Amino acid sequence: MKQNKNLIERTRALIDETEKTHRYSMSGIYGLYNEIYGTNEVPQSCASCLIRKVKLLKEWLAENDRPTAKPAKTKKRA
């Protein structure tokens, strides 16, 4: 679980940096993508490829960065 938390933090940092600067780190994006999805894709420099990978990383992050939900407490009515 600790490894997954580290991966979530690294993915969030990469996405935040990409959105802030609009610079797409080819090695960073493909490195995390390959690690998360267990692939060995060679980095591509085409803009649409990088944008697509960032989109997939965002989807993965949305699925894996959910806080554990606690059941809501209900008030007893008098």
N, C-alpha and C positions, 0 to 999 in steps of 0.2 A: 504494500500500500504506500510506503514511503517513497518508493521509486516512482509510482504513478503520480504522487503529489509533486515530486520534482519535475516530472514531465509536464504536468499541468502548468506549473509555474513558468517553466521555460517556454511553453507554447504561448501562454498569455503574454509574456514579455516580448516575444517575437511579433505577435499580432499587434500589440500596443505600439511597438516601435515602427512597424510597417505602416500602420494607420496614421501615426503622428508625422512621420517623415516622407511617406509615399515612396520610400526606397525599398526595393524587394531584394533581400539577401538570398541569392540563388543557393548558396551552400547551406545557409541556415534553414531555409524553407524545406529544401529537399532532405537535409539531414534529419530534421524532426519528422517530416512526413514518412521517410523510410523507417525510422525508429518506431513510430506509432503503428504504422500499418504492416510492418514486417516485410517491407519490399527492399529492393536494391536498385531503384530507378536512378538513372544518370541525370544530373541536373541539366535542365534546359533553360536557355536564356530568353525564350520567347515570352513576351508579356502575358499573353493569355494563359500560357502554361503555369506561370508563377501565380497569377491571380486565381486560377482554378485550385491550385494546391493550397493557397491561403484560405480559400473558401472551405475546402475540405478540413483544414486544420481548425477553422472556426466551428464547423459542425461538430467535430470530435470534441472540442473544448466544451461546447454547450452540453453535450451528452455526459461528459465526464467531470465537469466542474460544478455539479449540483450539490448544494449543501444537503446533508442528511435531514430529511423532514422529520420534525417531532409532531406527534399528534397534538392537535389543539385541545386545550383544556376548556371544558364547558362549565359555565356557572350554574349552580343549582338554584332553581327558582324556589322562593319561599311560599 
